[in-house]
Amino acid sequence: MNQALTPTPAEDAQIDIKAMLLNYVRHWYWFAIALVFCLLCAILYLRYATPQYQISSTLLIKDDKKGGAGSLGDAASAFSDLNIFKSNQNIYNEIELLRSKGLMQRVLTELNLEISYFVDGSVKSTELYKNSPIAVTINRLDSSAYDQPLNIRFIEGNQFELSEENGAKKAFTFGKEITRSYGTFTVTAQQQAESGKTVRVQFNDLRKLANRYNKSLEISPVNKDASVITISLVEPVVAKGVDIINKLVEVYNRETVEDKNQIAAHTVKFIDERLNFLVSELSEVERNVERYKREHEITNVGAEAERYLQEASQYNRQLAEYQTQLSVLESIEQYLQSTDNKGGLVPSALNITDATLQGLIARFNELQMERLRLLRTTQESSPLVAAVDDQLVNLRANILENLNNIKNSLQITVNNLKANTGQFRSRIQDVPSIERNLLEIQREQGIKEALYGYLLQKREESNISLASNISNSRTIDLAMAGEQPVKPRRMLVLLFALIVGVGMPIGALYAKDLLNDKVQTNKDVAKVVDVPILGELSHSDSDEVLVVNRSARTEIAELFRLIRTNLGFAVPHVGNTQVIMTTSSMSGEGKTFFCINLSASLAITGKRVALLEFDIRRPRVLKDLGIAATKPGITNYVVDSSLQLADLIIPSTQVDGLSFIGAGPIPPNPAELLSHPRIAALFAELREAFDYILIDTSPVGQVADAFLLGNHTDLVAYMVRYNYTYKQNIHIVKDVVENQKLKHLMVVMNDAKAENGYGYGYGYGYGYGYGVEAPKTLWERILQRLGRRF
């Protein structure tokens, strides 16, 4: 039973989509109104919105990181070999400089944008920029002037009328100074304007205006590998946007050059100060060199040392020669003094250059040779030999004396040479220390001379760079505006209007459903409790209570017939009788209407049906049917044991086989009365007398009457009314089902309309030849086709 009457999750999802689409289609008029309204607003916006154009310029930045060449006049290049003034410029630093608020504020100041001129139309205002017929020259201006828009209206002659925000109006003459509390200014006429023409003057706070333009200014690299950037601005006044971008580049380049010139000027000043200091230091070092050389009597240490070495070497050579001569003289003297050598010849004096000595030795040797010749022919005692011996003795004495004289002379010379050699050796030993000290002084002198020459060179380079500095950027494309406005975008605005026109009704309907706490679809019941759906009743605009009879072919009559069919599968018959109780969460959910028509639907099949008015607190069955309570009711039967079932039955005059039993007088204790044993006896008699017994009872959400009758029922039809029953009340059904307070509870959905998902899947009354009129409108035909398709 549950599987037959309860939708599966897949079916629920399908039904949700269909219900959602059909819900939107049913409210097509809201979509139509929203679309027309949004499109109309879009058209009016496009008609009166001020078009804005994108102005862009392309700039090449000489980026160090990307190989951009630095300018030849860069002052920092003067010390590039020291790497102390090397530029770290890159494209992103320059982008941030271009974005600076101070730079933009200087641009606006140079363009005189402190004042704006407008002509107000019926809908929008137009900025005149350079086409203004007047010009305002500010002499003094307070911050309060920024909130003081002025209207200047031309009047006849050379006069104009000034209207202020406070409503004050006064005539002035062009060219005359105007003094106000917020400032002093002069208005001059740029061109002749017709009388009555009005120009609105707006004073601008350049700081705020610069912030606004900075936010709208777009600066980005062309690509990651290039040092080319694009500067773009969206502005309604093309000429103004072009001037702002071009002036921005101009001021940026000018300030870049000024920065370089400032660096170069400071560099020159620094070099001049260092040169002045170096001149004095260099003069002092040169005086130290002069003083040191004078103290040590040197001019050139290397040359002096070489001379000392040469003289010392010469003295040593002379000393060796003289000592050799002394040795020779001593050898000759020893030879002459030796007794063994009396008859021998005297050796030659070798390198002795004394002529006397050489002559004496030569004479001595001649006499020795002559004596030897005489001895070969005569005796040693011969007078001739004796004469020669005497001469030899004299010569020997002379030679020894001469030798002694020469030796003394040579010894004196040797001693002098030794003294001179020692002196030169001392001078040579002092040369390294003298040279080292002199080198230190000369090194300091050389460093200062090199630094002096270096600074002279760099001063000239800095002066050249000061005269030849250029900007780090080059303009590739001047600022130009696009041919088509970028704002507003016509197609985008229209598309947005379409989206909003469709989205507004969808959002409104979705919000309406989301905020609605009433049951909208049978899915709201299925979300809370898994309970079978016995059937669904559509909305009926008829005032009749009894809508089911043998000849009725209306939609609601067919739905009652479907519920009657479902009853055959709901609960197995208990004997030949089936007791059906109808209840709900609250009054007004259609219990009485359902009981009356379900009873009639069962009765027209030939069954004996009894409808009991057990809502003894508020009985409605007989009253709604217009039947007079001429017989005793249920309360009478309980309290009066003499009454029989036949005394209570009221036969229906409209439907054969249908009988009614009224509630009787309203008792003071309904709950106790329903627990009376006579109630069980009543149901026992009814089961014997009728095929179906229907009970119209009180709502379970308000009183406990239905639970007291639950033991006597075979099936409970729980009424849930669309757009009436609160979703929270479904939890009552859940409590009843989970705790088995009533047997075989099934839900009947009442008062279904198209927005509740009703009508797609059944199509009652349509297409079966029951005489129901065909749809008359286009949307009704569309709804019908959609319902059949789904």
C-alpha positions in Angstrom: 0.0 0.0 0.0 2.8 2.4 0.9 4.7 1.7 -2.2 1.6 2.2 -4.3 0.5 5.5 -2.9 3.8 7.1 -1.6 6.1 8.7 -4.2 9.7 7.3 -4.4 12.6 9.7 -3.9 13.3 9.8 -7.7 9.6 10.7 -8.3 9.8 13.4 -5.7 12.8 14.9 -7.4 11.1 14.8 -10.7 7.9 16.3 -9.3 9.9 19.0 -7.6 11.4 20.2 -10.9 8.1 20.1 -12.6 6.3 21.8 -9.8 9.0 24.5 -9.7 8.8 25.1 -13.5 5.0 25.1 -13.5 4.9 27.4 -10.5 7.0 30.0 -12.5 4.9 29.5 -15.6 1.7 30.1 -13.7 3.1 33.4 -12.6 4.0 34.4 -16.1 2.5 37.9 -15.7 5.0 38.7 -12.9 7.8 37.8 -15.2 6.3 39.8 -18.0 5.9 42.9 -15.7 9.5 42.5 -14.3 11.0 42.1 -17.8 9.2 45.1 -19.2 10.1 47.2 -16.2 13.8 46.2 -16.2 14.1 46.6 -20.0 12.5 50.0 -19.7 14.9 51.0 -17.0 17.8 49.7 -19.0 16.7 51.7 -22.1 16.3 54.8 -20.0 19.7 54.3 -18.5 21.3 53.8 -21.9 19.5 56.9 -23.2 20.6 59.2 -20.4 23.8 57.7 -19.0 26.9 59.6 -19.8 29.2 57.4 -22.1 32.7 56.9 -20.8 35.7 56.1 -22.9 38.9 54.3 -22.2 42.0 56.5 -22.8 45.3 54.6 -22.9 48.9 55.4 -23.5 52.0 53.1 -23.9 55.2 53.8 -22.1 58.6 52.2 -22.3 60.4 52.0 -18.9 64.2 51.4 -19.1 64.2 48.5 -16.6 67.6 47.4 -15.2 66.3 43.9 -14.5 65.0 43.5 -18.1 68.0 44.9 -20.0 66.7 48.5 -20.3 69.6 50.7 -21.1 70.3 53.5 -18.7 70.5 57.0 -20.0 73.9 58.4 -21.0 73.5 61.4 -18.7 72.8 59.4 -15.6 74.6 61.2 -12.8 74.9 58.0 -10.8 77.1 56.6 -13.6 79.9 58.9 -12.4 80.5 56.4 -9.6 79.4 53.3 -11.4 82.8 51.8 -11.0 82.4 52.0 -7.2 78.8 50.6 -7.3 77.7 53.1 -4.6 75.2 55.0 -6.8 74.0 52.0 -8.9 70.4 52.3 -9.9 68.0 49.5 -8.7 65.2 50.8 -11.0 62.7 48.2 -12.3 59.3 48.4 -14.0 57.3 47.7 -10.8 58.9 50.5 -8.9 58.1 52.9 -11.7 54.5 51.7 -11.7 54.2 52.5 -8.1 55.7 55.9 -8.7 53.1 56.5 -11.4 50.3 55.5 -9.0 51.5 57.9 -6.3 48.8 60.3 -5.1 51.3 63.1 -4.9 52.2 62.8 -8.5 48.5 62.7 -9.5 47.8 65.8 -7.3 50.6 67.7 -9.1 49.1 66.7 -12.5 45.7 68.0 -11.5 47.2 71.2 -10.2 49.1 71.8 -13.4 45.9 71.1 -15.4 44.0 73.6 -13.2 41.4 71.0 -12.4 40.6 72.6 -9.1 37.5 74.0 -10.8 35.0 72.1 -12.9 32.3 73.6 -15.1 29.0 72.0 -15.9 25.8 72.6 -17.9 22.8 71.0 -16.2 20.2 69.4 -18.5 16.8 68.1 -17.6 18.2 64.7 -16.8 22.0 64.8 -16.7 24.9 67.3 -16.5 27.6 67.8 -19.1 31.1 68.9 -18.1 32.4 71.6 -20.3 36.1 71.3 -19.5 37.9 73.5 -22.0 34.7 74.7 -23.7 33.5 76.7 -20.7 32.3 80.2 -21.6 33.7 81.4 -18.3 36.9 81.0 -16.3 37.2 81.3 -12.5 40.6 82.4 -11.0 41.0 81.5 -7.4 42.8 84.0 -5.1 41.8 82.3 -1.8 39.8 79.3 -1.1 38.7 77.5 2.1 37.8 73.8 2.4 34.1 74.8 2.9 34.1 75.9 -0.7 34.1 72.3 -1.8 30.5 72.0 -0.7 29.5 75.3 -2.3 28.4 74.7 -6.0 27.9 78.0 -7.7 25.4 78.8 -10.6 26.5 81.6 -12.9 23.8 82.9 -15.2 24.6 85.3 -18.0 22.6 88.5 -18.0 22.7 91.4 -20.4 25.9 93.4 -20.8 29.1 92.4 -19.0 27.3 91.1 -15.9 26.3 87.7 -14.5 24.1 86.5 -11.7 25.8 84.3 -9.0 23.5 81.8 -7.2 24.8 80.0 -4.1 23.6 76.9 -2.4 21.8 78.8 0.3 19.7 80.5 -2.3 21.4 83.9 -2.2 21.6 85.6 -5.6 23.6 88.6 -6.6 24.7 90.3 -9.8 28.4 90.9 -10.5 30.6 92.2 -13.3 33.0 90.0 -15.1 36.6 90.6 -14.1 35.8 92.0 -10.7 37.1 90.2 -7.6 34.3 88.5 -5.6 34.8 88.0 -1.9 32.8 85.3 0.0 33.2 83.6 3.3 34.5 80.5 1.7 37.0 82.3 -0.6 38.0 85.0 -3.0 37.9 84.5 -6.8 37.4 86.3 -10.1 35.1 85.3 -12.9 36.0 86.2 -16.4 34.2 85.6 -19.7 36.0 83.4 -22.2 33.4 83.8 -24.9 30.2 85.6 -25.6 27.2 83.6 -24.3 23.5 84.1 -24.8 21.6 85.7 -22.0 20.1 83.3 -19.5 22.6 80.6 -20.0 23.7 79.0 -16.7 27.0 77.4 -15.9 27.5 75.5 -12.7 30.9 75.9 -11.1 32.2 73.1 -8.7 35.3 73.6 -6.6 37.3 70.4 -6.3 39.4 69.1 -3.4 42.5 68.1 -5.3 43.5 65.5 -2.7 40.1 63.7 -3.0 40.1 64.1 -6.7 43.6 62.6 -7.0 42.4 59.7 -4.9 39.5 59.1 -7.2 41.6 59.2 -10.3 44.2 57.0 -8.7 41.5 54.4 -8.1 40.3 54.5 -11.7 43.8 54.6 -13.1 45.0 51.2 -14.5 48.8 50.7 -15.0 50.0 47.2 -16.0 52.9 45.7 -17.9 52.2 44.6 -21.5 53.7 41.2 -20.6 56.1 39.7 -18.1 59.1 39.8 -20.4 58.9 43.4 -21.6 59.4 46.7 -19.8 56.5 48.3 -21.6 53.5 49.4 -19.5 50.0 50.6 -20.5 48.4 53.5 -18.7 44.6 53.6 -19.1 41.8 55.7 -17.6 38.1 55.6 -18.0 36.7 59.1 -18.3 33.5 60.6 -19.8 35.4 63.7 -21.1 37.8 62.4 -23.7 40.0 65.6 -23.8 40.2 65.7 -20.1 41.3 62.0 -19.8 43.9 62.5 -22.6 45.3 65.6 -20.9 45.5 63.8 -17.5 47.5 60.8 -18.9 49.8 62.9 -21.0 50.4 65.3 -18.2 51.0 62.3 -15.8 53.7 61.0 -18.1 55.2 64.5 -18.6 55.4 65.2 -14.8 56.8 61.7 -14.2 59.5 62.3 -16.7 60.3 65.8 -15.5 60.5 64.7 -11.9 62.8 61.8 -12.9 65.1 64.2 -14.6 65.0 66.6 -11.7 65.9 63.7 -9.4 68.9 62.8 -11.5 70.0 66.5 -11.8 69.7 66.8 -8.0 71.9 63.7 -7.6 74.4 65.1 -10.1 74.4 68.5 -8.4 75.1 67.0 -5.0 77.7 64.8 -6.6 79.6 67.8 -8.1 79.3 69.6 -4.7 80.7 66.6 -2.9 83.6 66.3 -5.4 84.4 70.0 -5.1 84.5 69.7 -1.3 86.8 66.7 -1.5 89.1 68.4 -4.1 89.6 71.4 -1.8 90.4 69.1 1.1 92.7 67.0 -1.1 94.7 70.0 -2.3 95.7 70.9 1.2 96.5 67.3 2.1 98.5 66.9 -1.1 100.5 70.0 -0.4 101.3 68.8 3.1 102.5 65.4 1.8 104.7 67.1 -0.8 106.3 69.3 1.9 107.0 66.1 3.9 108.8 64.5 1.0 110.9 67.6 0.5 111.8 67.9 4.1 112.7 64.2 4.4 115.0 64.3 1.3 116.7 67.4 2.7 117.3 65.8 6.1 118.8 62.7 4.5 120.6 64.6 1.7 119.1 62.5 -1.0 117.4 63.2 -4.2 117.0 59.7 -5.6 117.4 56.9 -3.2 117.9 54.3 -5.9 120.6 56.3 -7.7 122.3 57.2 -4.5 122.4 53.6 -3.4 123.8 52.5 -6.7 126.5 55.2 -6.5 127.4 54.0 -3.0 127.7 50.5 -4.2 129.9 51.5 -7.1 132.3 53.6 -4.9 132.5 50.9 -2.3 133.3 48.4 -5.0 136.0 50.7 -6.3 137.5 51.2 -2.9 137.5 47.5 -2.3 139.3 46.9 -5.6 141.9 49.6 -4.8 142.3 48.2 -1.3 142.9 44.7 -2.7 145.5 46.1 -5.2 147.3 48.0 -2.4 147.3 45.1 -0.1 148.7 43.0 -2.9 151.4 45.5 -3.5 152.2 45.4 0.3 152.5 41.7 0.1 154.9 41.9 -2.8 157.0 44.5 -1.0 157.1 42.4 2.1 158.1 39.3 0.0 160.9 41.3 -1.6 162.0 42.7 1.8 162.1 39.2 3.3 164.0 37.9 0.3 166.6 40.7 0.6 167.0 40.2 4.4 167.4 36.4 4.1 171.1 35.3 4.2 170.4 32.4 2.0 169.7 34.7 -0.9 172.8 36.9 -0.9 173.9 35.7 -4.2 170.5 35.4 -5.7 168.6 37.8 -7.9 165.8 39.9 -6.4 162.4 39.0 -7.8 160.6 41.5 -10.0 158.3 44.0 -8.1 155.4 42.8 -10.3 152.7 45.4 -10.2 154.7 47.9 -8.1 154.9 50.9 -10.3 157.6 52.8 -8.2 160.4 53.6 -10.8 163.0 54.1 -8.1 162.4 50.7 -6.7 162.3 49.1 -10.1 165.6 50.9 -11.0 167.3 49.8 -7.8 166.2 46.2 -8.2 167.3 46.2 -11.8 170.7 47.6 -10.8 171.0 45.1 -8.0 170.2 42.2 -10.3 172.8 43.5 -12.9 175.5 43.6 -10.2 174.5 40.1 -9.1 174.9 38.9 -12.7 178.2 40.7 -13.0 179.6 39.2 -9.8 178.6 35.7 -11.0 180.5 36.3 -14.2 183.5 37.5 -12.3 183.5 34.5 -10.0 183.7 32.3 -13.1 187.1 33.8 -14.0 188.4 35.2 -10.7 188.4 34.3 -7.0 185.9 35.6 -4.5 188.6 37.5 -2.8 189.4 39.4 -5.9 189.2 43.2 -5.5 186.7 43.3 -8.4 184.4 40.9 -6.7 184.8 42.8 -3.4 183.9 46.1 -5.2 180.8 44.5 -6.6 179.9 43.1 -3.2 180.2 46.6 -1.7 177.9 48.0 -4.3 175.5 45.1 -3.7 175.5 45.9 0.0 174.7 49.5 -0.7 172.0 48.7 -3.2 170.4 46.2 -0.8 170.3 48.8 1.9 168.8 51.3 -0.6 166.3 48.8 -1.8 165.2 47.9 1.8 164.9 51.6 2.6 162.9 52.2 -0.5 160.7 49.2 0.2 160.0 50.5 3.7 159.1 53.9 2.4 156.8 52.5 -0.2 155.2 50.2 2.4 154.5 53.0 4.7 152.9 55.0 1.9 150.8 52.0 0.8 149.7 51.4 4.4 148.5 54.9 4.8 146.6 54.5 1.5 145.1 51.2 2.6 144.0 52.7 5.9 142.3 55.5 4.1 140.6 53.1 1.8 139.4 51.0 4.7 137.9 54.1 6.4 136.1 55.2 3.2 134.8 51.7 2.6 133.3 51.5 6.1 131.6 54.9 5.6 130.0 53.8 2.3 129.1 50.4 3.9 127.2 52.3 6.6 125.4 54.5 4.1 124.4 51.4 2.1 123.0 49.8 5.3 120.9 53.0 5.9 119.5 53.0 2.4 116.6 50.4 3.0 115.2 52.2 6.0 115.5 55.6 4.2 113.9 54.1 1.1 111.1 52.4 3.1 110.3 55.7 4.9 110.4 57.6 1.7 108.2 55.0 -0.1 105.6 55.4 2.6 105.6 59.1 2.2 105.5 58.8 -1.6 102.8 56.1 -1.4 100.6 58.5 0.5 101.5 61.2 -2.0 100.6 58.9 -4.9 97.2 57.9 -3.4 96.2 61.5 -2.9 97.4 62.4 -6.4 95.5 59.5 -7.9 92.3 60.4 -5.9 92.8 64.0 -6.9 93.0 63.1 -10.6 90.0 60.7 -10.2 87.8 63.3 -8.6 88.8 65.8 -11.3 87.7 63.3 -13.9 84.4 62.5 -12.2 83.6 66.1 -11.7 83.8 66.6 -15.4 81.6 63.5 -16.0 79.1 64.8 -13.4 79.0 68.2 -15.1 78.4 66.5 -18.4 75.6 64.3 -17.0 74.0 67.4 -15.3 73.8 69.0 -18.7 72.6 65.9 -20.6 70.2 64.0 -18.2 67.2 62.4 -19.9 64.2 60.5 -18.5 64.2 56.8 -17.8 61.1 56.3 -20.0 60.0 56.9 -23.5 56.5 57.4 -24.7 55.6 54.9 -27.4 52.0 55.9 -27.9 50.4 59.1 -26.7 47.1 59.0 -24.9 44.3 58.1 -27.2 40.6 57.2 -26.6 38.8 54.2 -28.0 36.2 54.6 -30.7 33.5 53.0 -28.7 32.5 53.8 -25.1 33.4 51.2 -22.5 30.6 52.4 -20.2 27.7 51.8 -20.4 28.0 48.6 -22.4 24.7 48.3 -24.3 24.5 44.6 -24.7 25.7 44.0 -21.1 23.2 46.4 -19.7 20.4 44.8 -21.7 21.5 41.3 -20.7 21.7 42.4 -17.1 18.2 43.8 -17.4 17.0 40.4 -18.8 18.7 38.5 -16.0 17.2 40.8 -13.3 13.8 40.7 -15.0 13.8 37.0 -14.8 15.6 36.7 -11.5 13.4 39.1 -9.5 10.2 37.1 -9.9 12.2 33.8 -9.4 13.7 35.3 -6.2 10.4 36.7 -5.0 8.6 33.4 -5.6 11.4 31.4 -4.0 11.5 33.8 -1.0 7.7 33.6 -0.7 7.8 29.8 -0.7 10.8 29.8 1.6 9.1 32.1 4.2 5.8 30.3 3.8 5.1 28.1 6.9 2.1 26.4 5.4 2.0 23.1 3.6 2.6 23.7 -0.1 3.1 20.2 -1.6 2.7 16.6 -0.4 6.5 16.6 -0.2 6.2 18.8 2.9 4.5 15.9 4.5 6.9 13.2 3.2 9.9 15.2 4.6 8.5 14.8 8.1 6.8 11.4 8.2 6.6 8.4 6.0 2.8 8.0 5.7 0.7 6.9 2.8 -1.3 9.4 0.8 -4.9 8.3 0.4 -5.7 10.9 -2.1 -5.8 14.5 -3.1 -8.7 16.9 -3.4 -8.6 19.9 -5.7 -9.8 23.3 -4.9 -13.5 23.9 -5.5 -15.0 27.3 -5.9 -18.6 25.9 -5.5 -20.6 26.8 -2.5 -22.3 23.4 -2.5 -21.3 21.0 0.3 -22.4 17.8 -1.5 -20.5 17.7 -4.8 -20.7 13.9 -5.4 -23.8 12.2 -6.9 -24.4 9.6 -9.6 -24.4 12.1 -12.5 -21.5 14.3 -11.3 -18.6 14.3 -13.6 -16.7 17.2 -12.1 -13.0 17.1 -11.3 -13.5 16.9 -7.5 -16.2 14.2 -7.9 -13.7 12.1 -9.8 -11.1 12.7 -7.1 -13.5 11.3 -4.5 -14.1 8.3 -6.7 -10.3 7.8 -6.8 -10.1 8.0 -3.0 -13.0 5.5 -2.8 -11.0 3.1 -5.1 -7.9 3.6 -2.9 -9.9 2.6 0.1 -10.4 -0.8 -1.4 -6.6 -1.4 -1.2 -5.9 0.5 2.0 -7.0 -1.8 4.8 -8.4 -5.4 4.6 -12.1 -5.5 5.4 -13.0 -6.4 9.0 -16.0 -8.6 8.4 -18.3 -6.7 6.0 -17.9 -3.3 7.6 -15.2 -0.7 7.5 -15.1 2.2 10.0 -13.3 5.3 8.7 -12.6 8.2 11.0 -11.6 11.6 9.7 -9.6 14.0 11.8 -7.0 16.8 11.3 -4.6 19.1 13.2 -6.9 22.1 13.4 -10.4 23.1 12.4 -11.0 24.4 8.9 -9.0 21.7 7.1 -12.1 20.1 5.4 -13.0 17.1 7.6 -16.7 17.6 7.4 -16.6 18.3 3.6 -14.5 15.2 3.1 -16.8 12.9 5.2 -20.0 14.1 3.5 -18.7 13.5 0.0 -16.8 10.3 0.7 -20.0 9.0 2.3 -21.9 9.9 -0.8 -19.3 8.4 -3.1 -19.5 5.1 -1.2 -23.3 5.2 -1.1 -23.8 5.6 -4.9 -22.0 2.3 -5.3 -24.9 0.6 -3.6 -23.3 0.4 -0.1 -25.0 1.2 3.1 -23.1 4.1 4.6 -23.6 5.9 7.9 -22.0 9.2 8.7 -21.6 9.9 12.4 -21.3 13.5 13.6 -18.8 12.7 16.4 -17.4 16.3 16.5 -19.7 16.8 19.5 -18.0 20.0 20.4 -18.7 21.7 17.1 -21.1 19.6 15.0 -21.3 20.7 11.3 -22.5 17.8 9.2 -26.2 18.2 9.5 -26.0 22.0 9.5 -23.9 22.1 6.3 -26.3 19.8 4.6 -29.3 21.8 5.8 -30.8 18.8 7.6 -32.9 19.6 10.7 -31.9 17.5 13.8 -35.3 16.0 14.3 -34.0 12.9 16.0 -31.9 12.2 19.1 -28.1 12.3 18.6 -25.1 10.5 19.9 -25.0 12.3 23.2 -28.7 11.4 23.7 -27.9 7.8 23.0 -25.1 7.6 25.5 -27.1 9.2 28.4 -30.5 7.5 27.6 -30.2 3.8 27.6 -33.7 3.4 26.3 -32.8 4.8 22.9 -32.0 2.3 20.1 -29.9 2.7 16.9 -33.0 3.1 14.8 -34.0 6.1 16.9 -30.8 8.0 15.8 -30.7 7.3 12.0 -31.6 10.2 9.7 -31.8 8.9 6.0 -30.5 11.2 3.3 -32.9 12.6 0.8 -30.2 13.3 -1.8 -28.2 10.1 -1.9 -29.7 6.6 -1.6 -28.1 4.4 1.0 -26.6 7.2 3.0 -27.7 7.9 6.5 -26.7 10.4 9.2 -26.5 10.3 13.0 -26.3 13.7 14.6 -24.2 14.7 17.6 -27.0 15.7 19.8 -26.8 18.4 22.5 -23.3 19.6 23.3 -22.3 17.9 26.6 -20.3 19.6 29.3 -17.9 16.6 29.4 -17.2 15.4 25.9 -14.1 13.3 26.7 -15.9 11.3 29.5 -18.9 10.8 27.3 -16.9 9.3 24.5 -15.4 6.8 26.9 -18.8 5.6 27.9 -19.6 1.9 27.2 -22.6 2.9 25.2 -20.2 4.1 22.5 -18.8 0.6 22.0 -22.3 -0.8 21.8 -23.2 1.9 19.3 -20.4 0.8 17.0 -21.3 -2.8 17.4 -24.8 -2.2 16.2 -23.6 0.1 13.4 -21.2 -2.6 12.1 -24.2 -5.0 11.8 -26.4 -2.4 10.1 -24.0 -0.7 7.6 -21.2 -1.5 5.2 -19.3 1.7 5.8 -19.2 3.9 8.9 -17.6 7.3 8.6 -16.8 9.4 11.6 -16.4 13.2 11.6 -14.5 13.9 14.8 -12.6 16.8 16.4 -9.0 17.7 15.4 -6.3 15.7 17.2 -4.1 18.8 17.5 -6.6 20.5 19.8 -8.6 17.8 21.7 -8.2 14.1 22.5 -11.7 13.0 21.2 -10.2 11.2 18.1 -7.9 9.1 20.3 -10.8 7.9 22.4 -12.6 6.7 19.2 -9.4 5.2 17.8 -10.1 1.7 19.1 -13.4 1.6 17.2 -11.9 2.5 13.8 -10.3 0.5 10.9 -8.8 3.5 9.1 -8.0 7.1 9.9 -8.1 9.8 7.2 -6.0 12.7 8.3 -6.8 15.9 6.5 -4.0 18.3 5.5 -5.1 21.4 3.7 -2.8 23.1 1.3 -1.9 26.7 2.1 -3.7 26.3 5.5 -2.2 23.6 7.5 1.1 24.7 9.2 4.1 22.6 8.4 4.8 22.3 12.1 1.5 20.5 12.5 2.8 17.6 10.4 4.8 16.6 13.5 1.5 15.7 15.1 1.0 13.2 12.3 4.5 11.9 12.9 3.8 11.5 16.6 0.6 9.6 15.9 2.2 7.3 13.4 5.4 6.6 15.4 3.6 5.9 18.7 0.7 4.1 16.9 -1.9 6.2 18.6 -4.3 5.6 15.7 -4.6 2.6 13.4 -3.9 2.7 9.7 -3.5 6.5 9.5 -3.5 7.9 5.9 -3.3 11.5 4.7 -5.7 13.2 2.4 -4.4 16.4 0.8 -7.2 18.9 0.5 -7.7 22.1 -1.5 -5.0 21.5 -4.1 -4.3 24.2 -6.6 -1.9 24.4 -9.5 0.8 26.0 -7.4 0.7 23.0 -5.1 1.8 20.7 -7.8 -1.7 19.5 -8.5 -2.9 18.8 -12.1 0.2 17.3 -13.7 -0.4 13.6 -13.9 -4.1 13.2 -13.5 -5.9 15.7 -15.7 -9.3 15.0 -14.2 -12.2 16.1 -16.2 -10.1 16.8 -19.3 -10.1 14.6 -22.3 -12.7 12.1 -21.1 -15.7 13.7 -22.7 -17.3 14.8 -19.5 -18.5 18.1 -20.9 -15.9 20.3 -19.2 -15.1 23.3 -21.3 -11.8 23.4 -23.1 -9.2 26.0 -22.0 -9.9 29.4 -23.5 -6.7 31.3 -23.0 -3.3 30.7 -24.5 -1.6 30.3 -21.1 -4.3 27.8 -20.1 -3.6 25.8 -23.2 0.2 25.9 -22.4 -0.5 24.8 -18.9 -2.6 21.9 -20.1 0.1 20.8 -22.6 2.8 21.1 -19.9 0.7 19.0 -17.6 0.2 16.3 -20.2 3.8 16.3 -21.2 5.0 15.9 -17.7 
